[in-house]
Amino acid sequence: MTGNPIERAARGVVLDSLRQGPRAVPEMPRAWPVTRALLRAVVTRLAMEGAVERVPGSAQRLRLTEKGRRMAFRDSGLHRP
């Protein structure tokens, strides 16, 4: 991940959105200036890192892996009970 604040914001949107449950990129919040194209690029990067995966039987829905859940909690400042 670069130091670009827009990319960091997009990464936060993806991780937080998927922390709430599986969804497709178009279902993720689109806060300015985070575009759908940037969300897709971030999803691709997170998939390459092993943090997200496709939901079986769905071409578009994504979910967090265990690694992704750890990243989402760490990035949000939340701690597991």
C-alpha positions in Angstrom: 0.0 0.0 0.0 1.3 3.4 -0.9 1.2 6.5 1.3 -1.5 8.0 -0.9 -4.3 9.1 1.4 -7.0 8.4 -1.2 -5.8 4.8 -1.6 -5.7 4.4 2.2 -9.3 5.7 2.4 -10.4 3.2 -0.3 -8.7 0.4 1.5 -10.5 1.4 4.7 -13.8 1.5 2.8 -13.3 -2.0 1.5 -12.1 -3.6 4.7 -14.9 -1.9 6.8 -17.6 -2.8 4.3 -16.5 -6.5 4.1 -16.2 -6.6 7.9 -20.0 -6.1 7.9 -20.5 -9.1 5.6 -20.0 -10.3 2.0 -20.8 -7.8 -0.7 -20.0 -6.8 -4.3 -17.9 -3.7 -5.1 -21.1 -1.8 -6.3 -22.6 -2.4 -2.9 -19.7 -0.7 -1.1 -20.1 2.9 0.1 -18.7 5.4 -2.4 -17.4 8.4 -0.4 -15.7 11.1 -2.4 -13.1 10.8 -3.8 -13.2 7.0 -3.6 -14.4 5.9 -7.0 -15.7 2.4 -7.9 -12.6 1.9 -10.1 -10.3 2.7 -7.2 -12.3 0.3 -5.0 -11.8 -2.5 -7.6 -8.1 -1.8 -7.7 -7.9 -2.0 -3.9 -10.0 -5.2 -3.9 -7.6 -6.7 -6.5 -4.6 -5.8 -4.3 -6.2 -7.1 -1.2 -7.0 -10.4 -3.0 -3.4 -10.7 -4.1 -2.4 -10.2 -0.4 -4.8 -13.0 0.6 -7.1 -10.6 2.6 -10.3 -11.0 0.4 -11.8 -13.9 -1.6 -14.8 -14.5 -3.8 -17.8 -16.0 -2.1 -18.3 -19.5 -3.6 -21.1 -19.6 -6.1 -20.9 -15.9 -6.7 -19.1 -14.1 -9.5 -19.0 -10.7 -7.7 -19.5 -11.1 -4.0 -16.4 -10.9 -1.8 -15.7 -11.7 1.8 -12.8 -11.2 4.1 -10.4 -14.1 4.8 -9.1 -14.6 8.3 -6.1 -12.4 7.3 -8.5 -9.8 6.0 -10.5 -9.8 9.3 -7.3 -9.2 11.3 -6.3 -6.4 8.9 -9.8 -4.8 9.2 -9.7 -4.9 13.0 -6.2 -3.6 13.2 -6.9 -0.8 10.7 -10.1 0.2 12.5 -8.4 0.3 15.9 -10.9 -2.3 17.2 -9.8 -5.3 19.2 -11.2 -8.8 19.2 -13.0 -9.7 22.4 
